[in-house]
Amino acid sequence: MGKPTGLVQGTLDLLVLRTIEHEPKHGWAIAKRIQQVSNEVLKVQQGSLYPALYRLEKEGLIAGRWAATDTGREAKFYALTRTGRAQLKREVEAWTRLSVAIDLVIREA
Amino acid sequence: MAPLLRVVPWLRRRRAEQEIRRELELHLALETRQNLERGMPPGEAARAAHAALGNVPLIAEDARAVWGWTWLDALAQDIRLALRLTGRAPGFTVLCVFVLAFGIGTSTTLYAVIYEVLIRPLPYLEPAGVVRVSEERPGAAAPTRHALLSNLTFHAWRDAGVETLTALAGYERREHAVTLPDETLRAAGAGVTPGLLSMLGVTPARGRLFAPDEPADTAGVVVSDAFWRGALGARTAVGSTLLVDGRFHTIIGVTPPGFFFPDRDVLLWTRFEPPRAAPDDGNPRVTAFFGLGRLRAGASAQSAAAEGTTVAQRLTRSALGRDLLFGVGGPPVVRVRTMAAESTADVRPALLVLSLGVALLFLASCANVAALMVGRNLKRARELAIRSSLGAGRRRLIRQLATEQLLLAATGGGLGLALGWGFLRAVSALSAGYFPAVRYARIDAGAMWLTLGLVLITVLACGVAPALRAARAHPSRQLRTETSAGVALPGATADNRRLRDLLLALQAALAVALLVIAVLLARSFVRLTAVDPGYSPENVLTIGIRVPGGFEASDERKRLMQATLARLRALPGVTAAGGSNMMPLDGRAFQAGFPVRPLPDEQRRPAVATTLRYAVTPGYAEALRLRLRAGRLFDERDAARDVLPIVVNREFARRYLPPGAVGTRLMWGEPAEAEIVGVVDDVLKDGNDRQPQPEMYVPMAPRDRLGTDVLVVVRTAQPSEVLPGLVADHVRDLSPYATAEIMPLADRLSLSVARPRFAAVALGAFAVVSVLLATAGLYGTVSFAVARRRYELGVRSALGASRGAVIRLVVRDGLRVTGVGLVLGVAASALVATPLLGGILFGVAPLDPVTFVAAPALLAVTALAACLLPGLRATAGEPVRLLRCE
């Protein structure tokens, strides 16, 4: 079961931040969205999402707030904070650089 | 700050936990609904949702871990668990805490005392170079206990130029009456030669010290920081005057806080100039005082002593005074010893023996706790195995065990420090009279951390490591073997047992050695107090009156004495009152010397006889109840005669007079003739442990000198509560500035044996603690052995072994170990400890047979009890009870 490895965890963080970039979402919605986006490639257990959420919340990158869903149930909606937004920007840049670097390595090989 | 912030969310954890649960529930509900919408049957939908999410409690736990308060939860759980387990084994807990507390209590106390007395450096610049200088005559019986220097040697050495010392100084202790605006108080002081304080390297906090070339007639006084803050209220400035002994002195300086010389009770320093004898004086005035110097770089104490001895032996002038002060013996020898060594010389061996004992005691208590823990953890091997097989990680187990042990250590350590504090209070109260340094001993942070650190290490090393080893290897085998026979536990190997037996034997040895010493000291103390001092101290009040600024001349003091006596004799209940120039246990000595006509029958007699010379008024002998052995005391017949009547003690008669001493005539200055009119019993003036010395009593005459205090003794028919108050009133009547020291003679006597009493009580307490510890260790071990062999003992009983046989089986091992310890302890105390005690003991041989039988017997009895108790408990009731394990 275990914890996600460094790479996966970093990826997961990035995915979470990306998912809620435009509108706050609750846990299940985030999980569904991540599954969609990664086209089921990322084999992350839904459960490991929640520790990640709490960690991000503790780090101040996202903020949770209880609110009613469209079906009227109470859910905790997570939204990006200002530091979260900056972090996302940095991570996307890093990710892009990394992708480019991998591209270069592959091309030169 | 950071740990606090981490605790804050912990306080809100209940709400946070609910949130996690609600979130996960919502997730499951939404997932299930989606699955239903995709057409799954209801049961299948829920199961799939669960499968997709994963292990819900684990997720919750991981989420909690993010918040970082799990360690606190685990700690709370560990403490809860530890308390519960502690409650389940109260005997073990109490024993452990007791052993730790006593071990720590005694060792911190003694560490504090030893540090204060032996280790703390003297508050002087480079204290190692400060030396005491004294002289003695080899073979002479000096009349004083102190090592002193004579003014003759002092000046001769200074005049010759001191090579090996940078400075040679002298001092004497003084007792001052200091008159302040609203009271006159007594203060201990010291008269110092002008260079002494600067030689010690003191920098005054204010003002200055005595200058080496200070004119002899300046009446300056240097006061201590304590006196300046206390009596002077930190207000009086340098340069103002202070009335000391009725004379105006100028305060020239204040010493820095923490400085003391020569003892902490000394509050002020005045000038002291050793008298210089005129070169042509046939019988120069001789005084003796304490000599002090500082070694020049490169010089040793030996070379300084050699230089001083050369100077002293060059002094050929005979001086009667010198004979009186230093006794009659070989040519003078100068001794030089470092002050640090000298000031602790008399207590050092005792304290070293004691600290060795403390170290052993501390080790013993640690060993006891270790033995108890090993035993207990073996018993718990099963519990640990269960925990381990249920998935408790190694780290979790260590943490749990450590928490338990730390809880024990903290309780034991805390109690121990409290106990140590109490011990220290008791010790300083007991030793207040003669051992003032102890009053300043403190359990400081250093001592505290040292002991606590040692305890923690012991407890963790003994408690955690073996238990883990026991639990680690094969939980399953552990579980199986334990339930069947209760034997072959890992950790209970022969090696372990031998080590434990050795520790137990050593403890018994230590306990018995301490017991021997304590009993010896106690018996010695009893002997000491049973000695006949030659007077009877009950219902006698001693009074010392000092009037500063008046009564300077001896005849004035004598009038004061007569006035005082007249008033006292008129008081109801007073049966006798008398005055003298000295009295028992007052620390004064008026010595007289006279040439003895050679008597044909004895050759060993010195050419000069020395004796204590009491000048007394009528009533003195009656007040002290001196016992007349032959002849008579003074009476009115003496006034009519032209012959000086003398009463001597038996020692005087034995040494200097022919048999049938009464009636012997002596040549005695003016009046030319003296006659021995009576012989009284020896008075042990300087304490019960002293040998009798020659004493003579003469009626107080106009030319007799008195000390600075007017001394009076009063006997009442009954113990009197009001007399001290009446005396004090009377003294105030005489002069508002007068101070009186009023003390029952019995108290003086009790104070004079305070030191041996302290030694006996301290060692006694120490011995009791070590016996208790040894017994506790033995009890713990035997109980453990019984618990381990429970099943076996049950089988034996069930098969028909008698109760006695089973008990014998249990007790045998414990007693064998104790026996070895007893032999070791007795041998050790006979070989090592008793020779060290030889000089301290009074009236008891170091190898006193009573002691050497009683001490081991006492320990044997407690050991037997410690072994029998678990045996009896195990064999009480039905054997089947033993077979029903757990």
Contacts between the chains, C-beta under 8 A, distances in Angstrom:
chain1	res1	chain2	res2	distance
A	1	B	54	6.7
A	1	B	55	6.6
A	1	B	58	6.8
A	3	B	62	7.5
A	26	B	23	7.8
A	26	B	26	7.2
A	27	B	23	5.5
A	27	B	26	7.3
A	27	B	27	5.4
A	28	B	26	6.7
A	28	B	27	4.6
A	28	B	30	4.3
A	28	B	31	6.6
A	31	B	27	7.3
A	45	B	52	7.7
A	45	B	53	7.6
A	45	B	54	4.8
A	46	B	27	7.2
A	46	B	31	7.7
A	46	B	52	5.1
A	46	B	53	4.9
A	46	B	54	6.7
A	47	B	53	4.9
A	47	B	54	3.2
A	47	B	55	6.9
A	47	B	56	7.6
A	47	B	58	7.6
A	47	B	59	4.3
A	48	B	54	7.3
A	48	B	59	7.6
A	48	B	62	7.6
A	50	B	20	7.2
A	50	B	23	6.7
A	50	B	24	6.9
A	50	B	27	8.0
A	50	B	59	5.4
A	50	B	62	7.6
A	50	B	63	5.3
A	51	B	59	6.8
A	51	B	62	4.1
A	51	B	63	4.9
A	51	B	65	7.3
A	51	B	66	5.4
A	54	B	20	7.8
A	54	B	63	4.7
A	54	B	66	4.3
A	54	B	67	6.7
A	55	B	66	4.6
A	58	B	66	6.0
A	58	B	67	6.6
A	73	B	26	6.4
A	73	B	29	7.6
A	74	B	22	7.3
A	74	B	26	7.7
A	75	B	23	7.5
A	75	B	26	5.4
A	76	B	19	6.8
A	76	B	22	7.8
A	76	B	23	5.5
